[in-house]
Every structure is written in C-alpha cells, then in structure tokens.
Amino acid sequence: ESRIAGINDTGAVSGSSLFSIKDSGGDMSVDFIFSKKAESIWYFPVKTISQSERAYELNFQASCIVPRWQIKLESARELKFNIRLSY
C-alpha cells in the first residue's frame, strides 16, 4: 500500500497494488486499486502559470498518476487486469 499526503507531492513508489492520494485539507481522497501489482507508480502535480496585475502565479490544475507494468507476452496471448477507483 502506498499513500501520499498531498496533491502537490512529486515522486514514485514501487511494487504496489494500492495507491492513495489526498488533498491538503483532507476533504477528498482517491484510491487506485490494481488487480495486478504495478511495478512502479509515478505521481506529480500539473500546474499552469498565469500573469496577474502584480506578478506571475503558479496554479494547481490536476494530479497526474502514472502506474507502470513490465509486461512480456508471448505471441497471440493477452493479459487482463483491472484498475478500480474509490473516492
């Protein structure tokens, strides 16, 4: 299980089948449950820059979660797994 404290965090975790992220106020939480353990999960905030009358401002837009699997399939084979979201 991997749980990060905030949506502005950047990093990676390895070998997990559960990944959770919370907003800084603790009002919202999203859990990603993988039926096949991810080799690693990358996460980072997506931000934009806007210009106000005084200065440039950095604004949070979204969280990017990128689960990664190393998959090796033989010819004509398929692999199925699920990603479930809970919030």
PyMOL commands that set and color helices and strands:
alter all, ss='L'
color gray80, all
select strands_A, chain A and resi 2-4+11-22+29-51+56-68+83-86
alter strands_A, ss='S'
color yellow, strands_A
deselect
rebuild
show_as cartoon
